[in-house]
Amino acid sequence: EGFNLPLVEAQKYGKPVVAYDIGPHKEVVTRGILVKKGDIKGFADSVIKLLNNRETSKGKEGENI
């Protein structure tokens, strides 16, 4: 996705995201974790961290927009 619309939409509904720490993602990720580009283990660990934290992953519609 060239515009990062999935990241924006997920955050619109209060869902945290995991994304690589690259230019476009740095601009749109306000609720989530940015991982060093290419760090596959770090990416997987971040997803697991969010999945294990029910409070963080519940979401709240419109919280970030």
N, C-alpha and C positions, 0 to 999 in steps of 0.2 A: 504494500500500500504506500504510494508515494507521498500522501499527505498525512499519514499516521492517523487516519480517521478511526480505526479500531481502538487505538489508545485513548483518543479523546472521548469516544462513545462509552467505553468502559468506565472511565473516570466520571463521566456525566452521571452515571448511575451509582457512583460511590464505590465502584470496584477498584481494588488496587491492581496495578499492572507490574510486570517485570519486563524490562527492555534493556537492550544494550546501550551503554553510555556513549552514544554517537550524536552528532549535531542535531538532527531533527527530533530525536527522542528527548534530548536535554531541554528542548523548548516546550514540549507538551506534557511531560510527565510531572505531575504535581502530587500524585497519590500513588506511590509505589516504590519500586526499587530499581535503580539503574546499576547495571553490571558491566564491568570492564569488557570491551569488545573481544569476543573470542573465548571468554571464560565460560566454557560449557558447564563445568562443575558448579561454578558460582551461580550461574543461571538456574540450574536444577535445584541447588540448595535454597535459592531465593523463592522459587515456586513452592517448595516443600514448607519453608518457613511461613509463607502466607496461608497455605492450606491448613497448617497446624494451628493457626491463630484465627479462630472462628470470628472473634470480634472485628478484626481487621478486614476479613473477607465478606462480611455480611452485606455491606453496601448500603447506601442511602441515596435514593433517587434525587438527582439534581444538586447534590451537595457541593460539587465543584464548578458548576456553571452559573 
